[in-house]
Amino acid sequence: GLMHINDTYGRRAGDAALLELMRRVEEACGEDDLLLRIGGDEFVVFTASEDIEYAKTICDKALRRNGETIEVDGARIPISIHIGAFAGTKRLQRAATYVVARCFCKNIWCYKNFKNNY
C-alpha cells in the first residue's frame, strides 16, 4: 500500500503513486460519477447510474491495472488500489458529498481543538 511506498521509496514516490491511482480511477469513471478517496489506496465511487453492472465495470477497470508500475527516481514501483462503487442517483451523490464534507469539517475542528488544548 501507500504506507509501504512512503516508507521504502519516500514521500515523493507515495505522492506520485497516489496521483497515478487517482488518474486510473478517473479514467474508469464517467463524467457525472463522484470519486472519493477514503484513505490510503482506498477509493469509493458514487455513480450517477442506477445500473449495478456499470458500477462493477468501474471497479473492474481500475482493478485490472493493479500491479502496474510507476517510475519514480529510477525505481519501478508496483501500485494497487482498493475500490468500491455504488449504483445510485444524483440524490445519493449529494447525500454522500454532504456526509463526507461534514466528517471532514468535524475532523478539522477536532484536530484544531486537540492541537489548541494539548
Disulfide bonds with the S-S distance in Angstrom:
none
